Amino acid sequence: MSSQALQLPQYSTSEGTHRVGEEPYLLTPGPLTTAVSTKAAMLKDWGSWDDDFKAITAEIRKRLVAMCSGESDYDCVLMQGSGTFSVEAALASFIPKDGKALVLMNGAYGQRSAKTLEYLKRDYITLDKGDYLPPMPEEVDAILGENPDVTHVVAIHCETSSGILNPLKGISDVVQRQGRKLIVDSMSAFGAIEIDVADIPFEALVSSANKCIEGVPGFGFILARKEALLAAKGNSHSLSLDIHDQWIYMNNTGQWRFTPPTHTVVAFLEALRLHEAEGGVKGRLARYTANRDVLVRGMRALGFETLLDDEWLSPIITTFFSPNDSKFEFSRFYNEIKQRGFIIYPGKLTVADSFRVGCIGALDQHVMSGVVQAVKDSCEVMGVTNFGPPDGVK
Ligand SMILES: *Cc1c(COP(=O)(O)O)cnc(C)c1O
């Protein structure tokens, strides 16, 4: 691979190095704000059959396996499309047609997995904890005890719709003890929350380019036991989403089966290098945690309340209740904040109006302080004076 072409500026968290021009910071859980060098890596065209590009694909796979310490038993398969394509590919490829899943739901992404199984005509049951409560290991244990025919447990690592960090280690222990297989949607956590296969021996884990590794959208990746990849032959209903087939082809040819998102792939390798330079998963977690702490402290000082208690707050994204003030209107709030240089995310709760602020992406504490200031100023011009939620929701 011509490494010369990828000698790009070093990552820096000082203001101004992440943006080209004056586009707002994305306080969203992917697509997110990327480093300038990640964007710059896309200024070259690549032939997907070329050895230089194959070397990039191989290096990405190797680095991702290393990130979960899976070198001995695991491999990585890259899959075109958004994260959902990779989740669907994993559910279809790893759960055999006569298998049965237990889906742990506490928000939109758990619901999406169940809906996907519906499309795939795989048998499943659910544990549905509503909007913001975690599925607890004891509950999973009891359900598995009563349902010996369940072969796979599908868990969402960080449920991005509320920001809750689910107790994956406890769930994994129970699944292992009960002799079932764990499939993890770690889309919004992998790369920022430590996962070691010695500790959490998952069957398969799915994430994508545009979350905590801080690449741009275009593909997802599946980390899976080699045994599971072998056993997946013939399970998938779909040619393009067949992980076994993609794996065999990548191993045999070094190529993707169908056209890869070449620019996204090259940008992702640069993002992985920046991830390593920052100190890997630990370094990234430290920055995101600091981002979250500055945000939550600042917002609470203004009078806002978080949906979740501190125990469940992830360093990925935080949900705040909308102010109980007749002058508050989300679309105006959104636009006022955007004018000040930040894009936030609407809420997804059924219990109360809310909005979300992401802590991931090429952002640091200065950006987070800026968001808090923008929220304060926006509320001021809107005439909002009461920042707390309506009585009774919290
Ligand atoms: C982002 C995300 C996905 C995938 O979403 P896409 O829009 O398809 O990329 C799946 N699960 C979780 C938990 C996510 O945060």
The ligand as a Gaussian input file, in Angstrom:
#p B3LYP/6-31G(d) Opt

LIG

0 1
 C      -26.473000       3.359000      14.842000
 C      -26.979000       2.096000      15.395000
 C      -27.411000       1.032000      14.565000
 C      -27.374000       1.066000      13.054000
 O      -27.945000       2.164000      12.507000
 P      -27.734000       2.522000      10.964000
 O      -28.561000       3.752000      10.834000
 O      -28.238000       1.399000      10.155000
 O      -26.270000       2.735000      10.756000
 C      -27.804000      -0.142000      15.164000
 N      -27.792000      -0.288000      16.493000
 C      -27.397000       0.692000      17.322000
 C      -27.402000       0.451000      18.795000
 C      -26.984000       1.928000      16.806000
 O      -26.582000       2.904000      17.618000

